[in-house]
Amino acid sequence: MESPDTYDDEPTNKKENPELQKKIVEAVFSSEALLTPEELEKKYPERKLSPEAMVTRVGPSPTGFMHIGGIYMALISERFAHQTDGIYYLRIEDTDRKREVEGARKIIVDSLHNFELDPDEGERIDGLEHGNYGPYCQSERKDIYGSYIKSLLTTGDAYLCFCSEEELETMQKMQETLGARRGYYGPWAKWRDVPQEDILDELSKGTPYVIRFKSQGDPDKTFIHHDLLKGDVVLSENDLDAVIMKSDGLPTYHLAHAVDDHLMRTSHVLRGDEWLPSVPLHYELFKALGFNLPEYAHISPINKLDNGNKRKLSKRKDPEANVSFYQQKGYPPEAVLEYLLNLANSDFEDWRKENPDASYKEFELKMSRLANSNGPLFDENKLRDTAKEIISKMSAEQVFERVLNWAEINDNQFFVLLNNNKEYWISILGIERGSGSNSRKDISTWSEVYGFYEFFNKEKYQLSNWKSFTSIFDTNEIKRILNEYLTIYDENDSKEEWLEKIRQLCAKFNLAPNLKIYKADKANFKGHIGDLTQCIRFAITGRTQSPDIFEITKILGKDEVLRRLT
Protein backbone atom coordinates (compact mmCIF):
# COMPACT_ATOMS: atom_id res chain seq x y z
CA MET A 1 0.00 0.00 0.00
CA GLU A 2 1.23 3.43 -0.85
CA SER A 3 1.08 6.65 1.09
CA PRO A 4 0.06 9.82 -0.77
CA ASP A 5 3.66 10.95 -0.74
CA THR A 6 4.55 8.03 -3.00
CA TYR A 7 2.00 8.76 -5.70
CA ASP A 8 3.69 8.58 -9.09
CA ASP A 9 4.85 12.09 -9.91
CA GLU A 10 3.12 13.63 -12.92
CA PRO A 11 4.77 16.14 -15.21
CA THR A 12 4.35 19.61 -13.77
CA ASN A 13 3.38 20.93 -17.21
CA LYS A 14 0.12 19.15 -18.09
CA LYS A 15 -1.10 21.62 -20.73
CA GLU A 16 -1.03 20.90 -24.44
CA ASN A 17 -0.03 24.37 -25.60
CA PRO A 18 1.50 26.89 -23.16
CA GLU A 19 0.31 29.90 -25.16
CA LEU A 20 -3.28 28.71 -25.40
CA GLN A 21 -3.25 27.82 -21.72
CA LYS A 22 -1.99 31.31 -20.92
CA LYS A 23 -4.92 32.79 -22.85
CA ILE A 24 -7.35 30.61 -20.90
CA VAL A 25 -5.84 31.72 -17.59
CA GLU A 26 -5.89 35.39 -18.62
CA ALA A 27 -9.50 35.10 -19.72
CA VAL A 28 -10.48 33.76 -16.32
CA PHE A 29 -8.36 36.11 -14.20
CA SER A 30 -8.11 39.08 -16.56
CA SER A 31 -9.19 41.81 -14.14
CA GLU A 32 -7.71 40.50 -10.89
CA ALA A 33 -4.44 41.88 -9.59
CA LEU A 34 -3.57 38.83 -7.55
CA LEU A 35 -0.64 38.26 -5.26
CA THR A 36 1.44 35.28 -6.27
CA PRO A 37 1.62 32.22 -4.02
CA GLU A 38 5.19 33.24 -3.21
CA GLU A 39 4.03 36.67 -2.05
CA LEU A 40 1.28 35.12 0.05
CA GLU A 41 3.84 32.86 1.73
CA LYS A 42 5.71 35.99 2.83
CA LYS A 43 2.54 37.78 3.93
CA TYR A 44 1.49 34.85 6.12
CA PRO A 45 4.76 33.47 7.52
CA GLU A 46 5.23 30.48 9.77
CA ARG A 47 4.11 31.22 13.31
CA LYS A 48 6.79 31.64 15.94
CA LEU A 49 5.61 28.95 18.31
CA SER A 50 7.23 26.02 20.05
CA PRO A 51 7.23 22.71 18.15
CA GLU A 52 4.71 21.30 20.62
CA ALA A 53 2.24 24.16 20.21
CA MET A 54 -0.96 23.33 18.37
CA VAL A 55 -2.68 25.76 16.04
CA THR A 56 -6.29 24.68 15.84
CA ARG A 57 -9.42 26.16 14.33
CA VAL A 58 -13.15 25.99 14.51
CA GLY A 59 -14.74 26.54 11.11
CA PRO A 60 -18.55 26.73 11.27
CA SER A 61 -20.70 27.70 8.29
CA PRO A 62 -23.38 30.38 8.80
CA THR A 63 -26.18 28.18 7.50
CA GLY A 64 -28.56 28.29 10.47
CA PHE A 65 -28.37 27.73 14.20
CA MET A 66 -25.22 26.79 16.06
CA HIS A 67 -25.13 23.04 16.71
CA ILE A 68 -24.02 21.80 20.13
CA GLY A 69 -21.56 19.65 18.16
CA GLY A 70 -19.94 22.90 17.02
CA ILE A 71 -19.43 23.92 20.65
CA TYR A 72 -18.07 20.43 21.35
CA MET A 73 -15.54 20.78 18.51
CA ALA A 74 -14.65 24.33 19.55
CA LEU A 75 -14.05 23.25 23.14
CA ILE A 76 -11.77 20.41 22.07
CA SER A 77 -9.86 22.68 19.67
CA GLU A 78 -9.54 25.43 22.28
CA ARG A 79 -8.34 23.05 24.99
CA PHE A 80 -5.64 21.38 22.87
CA ALA A 81 -4.39 24.74 21.59
CA HIS A 82 -4.19 26.39 24.99
CA GLN A 83 -2.82 23.32 26.76
CA THR A 84 0.16 23.50 24.41
CA ASP A 85 0.52 27.31 24.44
CA GLY A 86 -0.73 27.41 20.87
CA ILE A 87 -3.39 29.34 18.97
CA TYR A 88 -7.11 28.63 18.59
CA TYR A 89 -8.88 30.63 15.91
CA LEU A 90 -12.32 31.05 14.37
CA ARG A 91 -12.78 30.86 10.61
CA ILE A 92 -16.19 31.56 9.13
CA GLU A 93 -16.60 29.14 6.22
CA ASP A 94 -19.20 30.89 4.10
CA THR A 95 -18.30 30.08 0.52
CA ASP A 96 -21.68 28.38 0.00
CA ARG A 97 -23.71 31.57 -0.31
CA LYS A 98 -26.89 29.74 -1.33
CA ARG A 99 -27.13 28.06 2.08
CA GLU A 100 -26.15 31.11 4.13
CA VAL A 101 -28.78 32.31 6.61
CA GLU A 102 -28.98 35.97 7.55
CA GLY A 103 -27.76 36.57 11.09
CA ALA A 104 -26.14 33.14 11.39
CA ARG A 105 -22.63 34.60 11.52
CA LYS A 106 -23.56 36.63 14.60
CA ILE A 107 -25.10 33.51 16.15
CA ILE A 108 -21.76 31.74 15.76
CA VAL A 109 -19.77 34.54 17.38
CA ASP A 110 -22.33 35.05 20.17
CA SER A 111 -22.52 31.31 20.89
CA LEU A 112 -18.75 30.96 21.24
CA HIS A 113 -18.71 33.98 23.53
CA ASN A 114 -21.60 32.72 25.65
CA PHE A 115 -19.78 29.43 26.16
CA GLU A 116 -16.49 31.17 27.04
CA LEU A 117 -14.85 30.04 23.80
CA ASP A 118 -13.85 33.38 22.30
CA PRO A 119 -11.09 32.73 19.75
CA ASP A 120 -7.54 34.04 19.96
CA GLU A 121 -7.89 35.08 16.33
CA GLY A 122 -10.89 35.76 14.14
CA GLU A 123 -14.09 37.65 14.82
CA ARG A 124 -15.00 38.19 18.46
CA ILE A 125 -17.99 39.55 20.32
CA ASP A 126 -16.86 43.14 19.68
CA GLY A 127 -17.47 42.57 15.96
CA LEU A 128 -13.79 43.03 15.11
CA GLU A 129 -11.32 40.56 13.66
CA HIS A 130 -8.23 39.87 15.73
CA GLY A 131 -5.00 38.35 14.46
CA ASN A 132 -2.50 38.72 11.61
CA TYR A 133 -3.62 35.82 9.41
CA GLY A 134 -6.96 37.17 8.22
CA PRO A 135 -9.36 37.87 6.78
CA TYR A 136 -10.87 35.04 8.81
CA CYS A 137 -14.06 34.94 6.76
CA GLN A 138 -13.72 32.87 3.60
CA SER A 139 -15.98 35.07 1.45
CA GLU A 140 -13.49 37.89 2.07
CA ARG A 141 -10.52 35.83 0.85
CA LYS A 142 -11.59 35.45 -2.79
CA ASP A 143 -8.38 36.98 -4.19
CA ILE A 144 -6.24 34.68 -2.04
CA TYR A 145 -8.01 31.61 -3.39
CA GLY A 146 -7.84 33.07 -6.89
CA SER A 147 -4.08 33.14 -6.67
CA TYR A 148 -3.86 29.40 -6.03
CA ILE A 149 -6.61 28.48 -8.48
CA LYS A 150 -4.78 30.49 -11.11
CA SER A 151 -1.60 28.60 -10.27
CA LEU A 152 -3.33 25.21 -10.59
CA LEU A 153 -4.89 26.28 -13.88
CA THR A 154 -1.52 27.44 -15.20
CA THR A 155 0.20 24.15 -14.38
CA GLY A 156 -2.64 22.08 -15.80
CA ASP A 157 -3.68 20.77 -12.39
CA ALA A 158 -7.10 22.32 -12.93
CA TYR A 159 -9.40 22.92 -15.91
CA LEU A 160 -12.60 24.65 -16.90
CA CYS A 161 -15.84 22.68 -17.05
CA PHE A 162 -18.88 24.04 -18.88
CA CYS A 163 -21.35 21.29 -17.97
CA SER A 164 -24.80 22.59 -17.18
CA GLU A 165 -26.85 21.39 -14.21
CA GLU A 166 -29.03 19.44 -16.63
CA GLU A 167 -26.01 17.68 -18.13
CA LEU A 168 -24.73 16.71 -14.69
CA GLU A 169 -28.13 15.35 -13.68
CA THR A 170 -28.30 13.32 -16.89
CA MET A 171 -24.82 11.96 -16.19
CA GLN A 172 -25.83 10.90 -12.68
CA LYS A 173 -28.91 9.09 -13.98
CA MET A 174 -26.80 7.24 -16.53
CA GLN A 175 -24.35 6.22 -13.82
CA GLU A 176 -27.22 4.90 -11.71
CA THR A 177 -28.64 2.98 -14.68
CA LEU A 178 -25.28 1.43 -15.47
CA GLY A 179 -24.41 0.77 -11.85
CA ALA A 180 -21.35 2.97 -12.18
CA ARG A 181 -19.77 4.88 -9.31
CA ARG A 182 -21.27 8.37 -9.06
CA GLY A 183 -19.15 11.42 -9.67
CA TYR A 184 -17.19 13.42 -12.22
CA TYR A 185 -14.14 11.28 -13.08
CA GLY A 186 -12.39 9.38 -15.87
CA PRO A 187 -14.69 8.77 -18.85
CA TRP A 188 -17.44 10.83 -17.20
CA ALA A 189 -15.22 13.91 -16.98
CA LYS A 190 -16.47 15.49 -20.21
CA TRP A 191 -14.29 18.62 -20.17
CA ARG A 192 -11.14 17.10 -18.71
CA ASP A 193 -9.26 16.63 -21.99
CA VAL A 194 -11.10 18.74 -24.56
CA PRO A 195 -8.95 20.81 -26.94
CA GLN A 196 -7.94 24.19 -25.55
CA GLU A 197 -9.49 25.86 -28.56
CA ASP A 198 -12.90 24.58 -27.45
CA ILE A 199 -12.33 26.06 -23.99
CA LEU A 200 -11.49 29.46 -25.46
CA ASP A 201 -14.50 29.25 -27.75
CA GLU A 202 -16.85 28.69 -24.81
CA LEU A 203 -15.21 31.53 -22.90
CA SER A 204 -15.74 33.87 -25.84
CA LYS A 205 -19.44 32.98 -25.84
CA GLY A 206 -19.74 33.74 -22.13
CA THR A 207 -20.80 30.20 -21.24
CA PRO A 208 -20.93 29.73 -17.44
CA TYR A 209 -18.25 27.45 -16.06
CA VAL A 210 -16.68 26.03 -12.94
CA ILE A 211 -13.05 25.09 -12.39
CA ARG A 212 -12.27 21.51 -11.48
CA PHE A 213 -9.22 19.94 -9.91
CA LYS A 214 -7.54 17.51 -12.32
CA SER A 215 -7.06 14.43 -10.21
CA GLN A 216 -4.17 12.06 -10.87
CA GLY A 217 -5.33 9.40 -8.42
CA ASP A 218 -6.20 5.79 -9.10
CA PRO A 219 -9.11 4.38 -7.04
CA ASP A 220 -7.67 0.88 -7.45
CA LYS A 221 -4.69 1.97 -5.36
CA THR A 222 -4.79 2.51 -1.63
CA PHE A 223 -2.77 4.44 0.89
CA ILE A 224 -2.57 4.65 4.66
CA HIS A 225 -3.89 7.75 6.35
CA HIS A 226 -2.64 8.08 9.90
CA ASP A 227 -5.35 9.70 11.98
CA LEU A 228 -4.67 10.91 15.50
CA LEU A 229 -7.92 9.32 16.66
CA LYS A 230 -8.77 6.58 14.14
CA GLY A 231 -5.23 5.27 13.85
CA ASP A 232 -4.03 3.92 10.49
CA VAL A 233 -6.91 3.98 8.02
CA VAL A 234 -6.63 2.38 4.57
CA LEU A 235 -8.21 4.62 1.92
CA SER A 236 -8.50 4.51 -1.85
CA GLU A 237 -6.83 7.24 -3.84
CA ASN A 238 -9.01 10.04 -5.11
CA ASP A 239 -9.88 10.22 -8.80
CA LEU A 240 -12.78 12.69 -8.64
CA ASP A 241 -12.27 15.94 -10.51
CA ALA A 242 -13.81 17.99 -7.75
CA VAL A 243 -15.01 21.54 -8.33
CA ILE A 244 -12.59 23.96 -6.71
CA MET A 245 -14.13 27.20 -8.00
CA LYS A 246 -17.84 27.69 -8.52
CA SER A 247 -19.48 29.78 -11.20
CA ASP A 248 -19.77 32.71 -8.78
CA GLY A 249 -15.99 32.88 -8.49
CA LEU A 250 -15.88 31.56 -4.95
CA PRO A 251 -14.03 28.36 -4.12
CA THR A 252 -15.58 25.21 -2.72
CA TYR A 253 -14.78 24.15 0.81
CA HIS A 254 -12.20 21.62 -0.42
CA LEU A 255 -9.95 24.24 -2.02
CA ALA A 256 -10.65 26.97 0.52
CA HIS A 257 -9.85 24.89 3.57
CA ALA A 258 -6.59 23.66 2.06
CA VAL A 259 -5.42 27.20 1.31
CA ASP A 260 -6.60 28.55 4.65
CA ASP A 261 -5.18 25.77 6.78
CA HIS A 262 -1.84 26.30 5.06
CA LEU A 263 -1.69 30.10 5.17
CA MET A 264 -3.14 30.32 8.68
CA ARG A 265 -0.51 27.74 9.65
CA THR A 266 -2.95 25.25 11.14
CA SER A 267 -1.01 22.39 12.69
CA HIS A 268 -3.94 20.16 13.70
CA VAL A 269 -7.30 19.81 11.97
CA LEU A 270 -9.83 18.51 14.50
CA ARG A 271 -13.10 17.85 12.71
CA GLY A 272 -16.09 15.54 12.56
CA ASP A 273 -15.52 12.06 11.22
CA GLU A 274 -18.02 12.70 8.42
CA TRP A 275 -15.03 14.34 6.68
CA LEU A 276 -12.95 11.15 6.69
CA PRO A 277 -14.11 10.13 3.17
CA SER A 278 -12.79 13.48 1.88
CA VAL A 279 -9.25 12.79 3.07
CA PRO A 280 -8.04 11.33 -0.28
CA LEU A 281 -9.12 14.48 -2.14
CA HIS A 282 -7.61 16.73 0.51
CA TYR A 283 -4.33 14.82 0.47
CA GLU A 284 -4.12 15.24 -3.30
CA LEU A 285 -5.05 18.93 -3.19
CA PHE A 286 -2.41 19.68 -0.57
CA LYS A 287 0.20 17.92 -2.66
CA ALA A 288 -0.77 19.71 -5.88
CA LEU A 289 -0.66 23.05 -4.08
CA GLY A 290 2.76 22.28 -2.61
CA PHE A 291 1.54 22.40 1.00
CA ASN A 292 2.55 20.26 3.95
CA LEU A 293 -0.34 18.37 5.43
CA PRO A 294 -1.58 19.25 8.90
CA GLU A 295 -2.27 16.42 11.33
CA TYR A 296 -5.85 15.20 11.22
CA ALA A 297 -8.09 13.98 14.05
CA HIS A 298 -11.55 12.89 12.96
CA ILE A 299 -13.86 13.09 15.97
CA SER A 300 -16.93 10.94 16.49
CA PRO A 301 -20.11 13.04 16.76
CA ILE A 302 -22.40 13.30 19.76
CA ASN A 303 -25.12 10.66 19.57
CA LYS A 304 -28.36 9.88 21.35
CA LEU A 305 -30.48 6.80 21.87
CA ASP A 306 -33.68 6.68 19.83
CA ASN A 307 -35.89 3.67 20.59
CA GLY A 308 -32.81 1.78 21.65
CA ASN A 309 -30.85 2.69 18.53
CA LYS A 310 -27.83 4.95 18.55
CA ARG A 311 -27.90 7.83 16.07
CA LYS A 312 -26.26 11.20 15.52
CA LEU A 313 -27.80 14.17 17.30
CA SER A 314 -30.00 15.68 14.58
CA LYS A 315 -30.68 19.30 13.72
CA ARG A 316 -34.16 18.39 12.51
CA LYS A 317 -35.27 15.97 15.21
CA ASP A 318 -33.55 17.01 18.42
CA PRO A 319 -34.07 20.39 20.11
CA GLU A 320 -30.98 19.72 22.23
CA ALA A 321 -28.87 19.92 19.06
CA ASN A 322 -29.39 23.71 19.01
CA VAL A 323 -27.28 25.75 21.43
CA SER A 324 -30.30 28.02 22.00
CA PHE A 325 -31.89 25.04 23.78
CA TYR A 326 -29.35 25.41 26.60
CA GLN A 327 -29.57 29.18 26.68
CA GLN A 328 -33.38 29.24 26.77
CA LYS A 329 -33.51 26.64 29.51
CA GLY A 330 -30.81 28.52 31.36
CA TYR A 331 -28.08 25.95 31.76
CA PRO A 332 -24.92 27.63 33.10
CA PRO A 333 -22.40 27.63 30.22
CA GLU A 334 -19.71 26.11 32.44
CA ALA A 335 -22.03 23.18 33.18
CA VAL A 336 -22.47 22.50 29.47
CA LEU A 337 -18.70 22.76 28.94
CA GLU A 338 -17.93 20.39 31.81
CA TYR A 339 -20.50 17.92 30.53
CA LEU A 340 -18.98 18.07 27.04
CA LEU A 341 -15.50 17.61 28.48
CA ASN A 342 -16.70 14.43 30.14
CA LEU A 343 -18.05 13.23 26.77
CA ALA A 344 -14.62 13.90 25.25
CA ASN A 345 -12.60 12.36 28.10
CA SER A 346 -14.60 10.13 30.40
CA ASP A 347 -12.08 10.50 33.23
CA PHE A 348 -13.04 14.17 33.66
CA GLU A 349 -15.76 13.14 36.12
CA ASP A 350 -13.24 11.45 38.41
CA TRP A 351 -10.88 14.42 38.07
CA ARG A 352 -13.66 16.78 39.08
CA LYS A 353 -14.39 14.75 42.24
CA GLU A 354 -10.72 14.98 43.19
CA ASN A 355 -10.55 18.69 42.29
CA PRO A 356 -13.97 20.09 43.26
CA ASP A 357 -12.93 23.74 43.29
CA ALA A 358 -10.52 23.82 40.34
CA SER A 359 -11.28 25.44 37.00
CA TYR A 360 -12.13 22.91 34.30
CA LYS A 361 -9.26 24.44 32.34
CA GLU A 362 -6.83 22.77 34.74
CA PHE A 363 -7.97 19.38 33.44
CA GLU A 364 -5.64 18.02 30.76
CA LEU A 365 -7.60 16.83 27.74
CA LYS A 366 -5.91 13.80 26.20
CA MET A 367 -6.01 12.72 22.57
CA SER A 368 -5.76 9.06 23.59
CA ARG A 369 -8.90 9.38 25.70
CA LEU A 370 -10.70 11.19 22.92
CA ALA A 371 -9.89 8.31 20.59
CA ASN A 372 -11.85 6.03 22.89
CA SER A 373 -14.86 8.35 22.83
CA ASN A 374 -16.60 6.46 20.03
CA GLY A 375 -19.82 8.38 19.47
CA PRO A 376 -20.52 9.66 23.01
CA LEU A 377 -24.17 9.58 24.07
CA PHE A 378 -26.00 12.75 25.06
CA ASP A 379 -27.84 12.35 28.36
CA GLU A 380 -29.64 15.43 29.65
CA ASN A 381 -30.06 13.91 33.10
CA LYS A 382 -26.29 13.79 33.47
CA LEU A 383 -26.06 17.36 32.23
CA ARG A 384 -28.63 18.34 34.87
CA ASP A 385 -26.57 16.66 37.57
CA THR A 386 -23.48 18.55 36.42
CA ALA A 387 -25.41 21.83 36.46
CA LYS A 388 -26.78 21.17 39.96
CA GLU A 389 -23.26 20.64 41.29
CA ILE A 390 -22.01 23.86 39.72
CA ILE A 391 -24.98 25.99 40.80
CA SER A 392 -24.78 24.63 44.36
CA LYS A 393 -21.29 26.16 44.67
CA MET A 394 -22.42 29.64 43.61
CA SER A 395 -23.21 32.36 46.12
CA ALA A 396 -26.73 33.76 46.36
CA GLU A 397 -25.53 36.94 44.69
CA GLN A 398 -24.03 35.01 41.79
CA VAL A 399 -27.19 33.00 41.29
CA PHE A 400 -29.29 36.17 41.43
CA GLU A 401 -27.23 37.88 38.73
CA ARG A 402 -27.33 34.80 36.49
CA VAL A 403 -31.09 34.38 36.90
CA LEU A 404 -31.66 38.10 36.38
CA ASN A 405 -29.68 38.08 33.12
CA TRP A 406 -31.51 34.97 31.92
CA ALA A 407 -34.95 36.36 32.84
CA GLU A 408 -34.27 39.67 31.06
CA ILE A 409 -34.18 37.74 27.78
CA ASN A 410 -36.52 34.83 28.47
CA ASP A 411 -39.05 35.77 31.16
CA ASN A 412 -39.95 39.44 31.44
CA GLN A 413 -42.41 39.06 34.35
CA PHE A 414 -39.84 37.23 36.44
CA PHE A 415 -37.22 39.81 35.48
CA VAL A 416 -39.41 42.64 36.80
CA LEU A 417 -40.07 40.69 40.00
CA LEU A 418 -36.36 40.11 40.56
CA ASN A 419 -35.33 43.62 39.61
CA ASN A 420 -37.83 45.23 41.97
CA ASN A 421 -37.04 42.96 44.93
CA LYS A 422 -33.31 42.33 44.72
CA GLU A 423 -32.49 41.87 48.42
CA TYR A 424 -35.60 39.77 49.00
CA TRP A 425 -34.67 37.36 46.19
CA ILE A 426 -31.02 37.20 47.20
CA SER A 427 -32.23 36.09 50.67
CA ILE A 428 -34.43 33.45 49.05
CA LEU A 429 -31.62 32.15 46.87
CA GLY A 430 -29.32 32.05 49.89
CA ILE A 431 -31.35 29.41 51.74
CA GLU A 432 -29.13 26.38 52.45
CA ARG A 433 -26.46 27.76 50.16
CA GLY A 434 -22.74 28.01 50.73
CA SER A 435 -22.51 25.16 53.22
CA GLY A 436 -20.08 23.07 51.19
CA SER A 437 -21.12 19.55 50.29
CA ASN A 438 -24.40 20.05 52.22
CA SER A 439 -25.53 22.87 49.95
CA ARG A 440 -28.86 22.08 48.30
CA LYS A 441 -28.68 20.71 44.78
CA ASP A 442 -32.22 21.35 43.53
CA ILE A 443 -31.69 23.78 40.67
CA SER A 444 -30.15 22.74 37.36
CA THR A 445 -31.36 25.59 35.09
CA TRP A 446 -32.34 29.22 35.57
CA SER A 447 -35.73 28.50 34.04
CA GLU A 448 -36.53 26.30 37.07
CA VAL A 449 -35.85 28.97 39.68
CA TYR A 450 -39.21 30.73 39.71
CA GLY A 451 -41.16 27.49 39.81
CA PHE A 452 -39.05 26.20 42.66
CA TYR A 453 -39.44 29.38 44.74
CA GLU A 454 -42.85 30.45 43.47
CA PHE A 455 -44.42 30.29 46.94
CA PHE A 456 -42.31 33.32 47.92
CA ASN A 457 -44.37 35.49 45.55
CA LYS A 458 -46.70 36.89 48.20
CA GLU A 459 -49.03 38.61 45.76
CA LYS A 460 -49.79 35.44 43.82
CA TYR A 461 -49.60 32.81 46.54
CA GLN A 462 -52.83 30.91 47.13
CA LEU A 463 -53.50 29.12 50.41
CA SER A 464 -52.75 25.41 50.41
CA ASN A 465 -55.23 22.86 49.10
CA TRP A 466 -55.22 20.24 51.85
CA LYS A 467 -57.06 17.71 49.69
CA SER A 468 -53.75 16.89 48.04
CA PHE A 469 -51.89 16.45 51.32
CA THR A 470 -51.17 12.96 52.65
CA SER A 471 -50.29 12.60 56.33
CA ILE A 472 -50.38 10.27 59.35
CA PHE A 473 -52.69 12.87 60.91
CA ASP A 474 -56.37 13.36 60.24
CA THR A 475 -57.88 16.77 59.45
CA ASN A 476 -58.65 17.67 63.07
CA GLU A 477 -55.16 16.71 64.20
CA ILE A 478 -53.60 18.89 61.49
CA LYS A 479 -55.73 21.85 62.65
CA ARG A 480 -54.60 21.25 66.24
CA ILE A 481 -50.92 21.10 65.15
CA LEU A 482 -51.19 24.39 63.27
CA ASN A 483 -53.07 26.08 66.12
CA GLU A 484 -50.47 24.90 68.62
CA TYR A 485 -47.69 26.12 66.32
CA LEU A 486 -49.34 29.55 66.18
CA THR A 487 -49.13 29.78 69.97
CA ILE A 488 -45.38 29.13 70.02
CA TYR A 489 -44.38 30.94 66.81
CA ASP A 490 -42.08 33.91 67.38
CA GLU A 491 -40.42 35.59 64.43
CA ASN A 492 -37.47 36.58 66.62
CA ASP A 493 -36.53 33.02 67.55
CA SER A 494 -33.13 31.69 66.56
CA LYS A 495 -32.94 28.39 64.70
CA GLU A 496 -32.07 26.57 67.95
CA GLU A 497 -34.93 28.19 69.87
CA TRP A 498 -37.39 27.39 67.08
CA LEU A 499 -36.27 23.78 66.90
CA GLU A 500 -36.55 23.32 70.67
CA LYS A 501 -40.15 24.56 70.57
CA ILE A 502 -40.91 22.13 67.76
CA ARG A 503 -39.50 19.26 69.83
CA GLN A 504 -41.67 20.25 72.76
CA LEU A 505 -44.66 20.35 70.43
CA CYS A 506 -43.86 16.80 69.29
CA ALA A 507 -44.46 15.54 72.83
CA LYS A 508 -48.05 16.78 72.75
CA PHE A 509 -48.77 14.62 69.71
CA ASN A 510 -46.78 11.54 70.72
CA LEU A 511 -44.06 12.16 68.15
CA ALA A 512 -40.39 11.27 68.49
CA PRO A 513 -38.16 14.39 68.70
CA ASN A 514 -35.85 12.98 66.01
CA LEU A 515 -35.73 10.18 63.49
CA LYS A 516 -33.10 8.17 65.35
CA ILE A 517 -35.25 7.83 68.47
CA TYR A 518 -38.29 6.98 66.36
CA LYS A 519 -36.51 4.18 64.52
CA ALA A 520 -35.31 2.72 67.81
CA ASP A 521 -38.79 2.59 69.33
CA LYS A 522 -41.48 2.88 66.64
CA ALA A 523 -44.10 1.07 68.71
CA ASN A 524 -44.29 3.87 71.27
CA PHE A 525 -44.57 6.79 68.85
CA LYS A 526 -47.25 7.86 66.37
CA GLY A 527 -44.56 9.34 64.16
CA HIS A 528 -41.58 11.68 64.34
CA ILE A 529 -40.66 15.36 64.14
CA GLY A 530 -40.61 15.27 60.33
CA ASP A 531 -44.29 14.41 60.22
CA LEU A 532 -45.10 17.50 62.24
CA THR A 533 -42.87 19.91 60.31
CA GLN A 534 -44.36 18.50 57.12
CA CYS A 535 -47.75 19.90 58.15
CA ILE A 536 -46.23 23.31 58.86
CA ARG A 537 -44.30 23.21 55.59
CA PHE A 538 -47.39 22.42 53.55
CA ALA A 539 -49.42 25.13 55.26
CA ILE A 540 -46.78 27.76 54.50
CA THR A 541 -45.52 26.64 51.06
CA GLY A 542 -48.20 24.37 49.64
CA ARG A 543 -45.49 21.73 49.16
CA THR A 544 -44.22 18.64 50.88
CA GLN A 545 -40.66 19.36 49.74
CA SER A 546 -38.94 22.71 50.09
CA PRO A 547 -35.81 24.30 51.45
CA ASP A 548 -35.45 24.73 55.21
CA ILE A 549 -38.86 25.75 56.59
CA PHE A 550 -37.39 27.87 59.40
CA GLU A 551 -35.43 30.00 56.91
CA ILE A 552 -38.54 30.26 54.73
CA THR A 553 -40.55 31.71 57.65
CA LYS A 554 -37.76 34.19 58.39
CA ILE A 555 -37.81 35.52 54.84
CA LEU A 556 -41.62 35.58 54.48
CA GLY A 557 -42.03 37.54 57.70
CA LYS A 558 -44.55 37.33 60.53
CA ASP A 559 -47.58 38.76 58.76
CA GLU A 560 -47.30 36.45 55.76
CA VAL A 561 -46.62 33.38 57.92
CA LEU A 562 -49.67 34.10 60.07
CA ARG A 563 -51.82 34.66 56.97
CA ARG A 564 -50.86 31.27 55.61
CA LEU A 565 -51.34 29.45 58.90
CA THR A 566 -54.81 30.81 59.68
C-alpha positions, 0 to 999 in steps of 0.5 A: 500500500502506498502513502500519498507521498509516494503517488507517481509524480506527474509532469508539472506541465500538463497543458497541451499548448502553453500559449493557449493555456496562458490565454485561458488563464488570462481570460479567467483572471483578466481583471484580478491583480492577484498576489502570487503564491510566493508573495502570500507565503511571505505575507502569512509566515510560519508562526513563531511557536514552540514545536509542541504548540498546536494551532487549531481552528473551529470553522462553522458555516453560517447556514442556520443555528449553532449546533451543540456539536460545534461547541463540542468541537470548539471546546476540544480545539480550544483546549488542545491549543491552549494546553500546548501554548498554541493558537485557537482561531475562528474561521467563518466558512461561508463560501456556499452563499446559497445556504447562508442564513442571515444573522447566522454569523452573529449567532456563531460569534455570540454562541462561542462567547456565551460558552467562554470560547472566544477565539484568539484570532478571528471575529470576536464579540466586539465585531472586530477581527483579531490576528495577523492571518486574516481575513478570517471569513472565507468570502473575504478571501476570494483573491487569495483563493484566486491566486492558487486556483490560477496557479493550478490552472496554469500548471494544468492541475485544474481545468474549466468545465462548462457542464450545465446542471441538466447535463450533470443530472443526466450523467448521474442518472446514466451512472445509476442505470449502469451501476457505475460509481457516481461522480465526475471522473475518468470517462465521465469527466467530459471537459477534462481533456477537450482541446484548448481551442474549445475552452477558449470558444466557450469563454468567448461565448460567455458560457458559465463554467466552474473550475475543477481539480484535475485528479491524478489518483487511481481508485484501485490503489490505496494508501494509509492515512494516519489519523490521531484518533482513528489510527491507520486507516486504509483509503483509496486514492481520489480520482474525482475531478472535484469543483474547486471554483464555482461559477460565482468565483468563490471556491468550494470548501475543499480548495478553501480549507486547504489554502486557509489551513496552510496560510493560517498555519494550522497544525492540527485539523480537529473535525467531525468524522463525516469528513474522513471520506474526503481525506483522499481528495484533501491529500491530493489537493495539498500535494498539488498546491505544494503544502505540507499536510496538517495532522488530522483527528476525525472526531466521532459526533455526539449521539443519542439513543432513539428507541434503543438505537444509537444515532447522531444528534439531529438538527431536525429531530432534536431540540438539544442539538441547538445551542439556544436550547441550553440558553433558553432553559438557562443551563450555566455555560460552564455546566455545558462545557464540563459535561462536554469535556466528560463526553470527550474524556470520560475521566473528567468526572473522576478528576472533578471529584478529586478537584472540586474547586478547580477550573475545568481548564486545569484538566488536561484533555488527552487525545488518547482518551478522545480516541476512545470516545466512540460516538458519546451519548447525550444524556440530559439527566447527566447534564442536569446533575453537572449543572446542579453541582455547579450551581450549588457552589455559587453564592446567592448573589451570583445566582441572582445575577445569572437568573436576572440576566436569563430572565431579562431575555426569556421571562420578562415578568420574572425579570421585573419581579427580581429587579424590583425585589433584589435583596428579598430574592437574594435572601431566598436564593441564599437558603441552604447555600454556601454550606459546602457539600451540604448545599442544596442541589435542587436547581439545574437551570435558571428556568426552574428557579421561579417554579421552585421558589414560586411560593415566595411570591406573596401577591400570587400565593394561594392558600394550600389545598389540603385535599392533596396532602397525605399525612399520618394525621387526620384533618382535626389533628392537622388543625390542632398542630397548626393552632399549637404552632401559632401559639409558640411561633415567634419571628425573633426566635433563633434556629435553635430556639425554634427547633426546641419549641418544635420538639416540645410540640412533638411531645403533645402529639406523641411524636419522636423528637428525632428520626433516630429515636423513632426508629429505635422505638417505633411502637411507642410513637405515632410518628416523628418530628418530620411528620409535624414539620411537614404539616407546617411546611405544607401550610406555608408553602403548599409543598411537601418538599422545600428548602429549610422551613425555618429559613422560609418563615424568616424571609416571608415575615410574621404577617405572611406566615400568620396569613398562611397558617390561619 
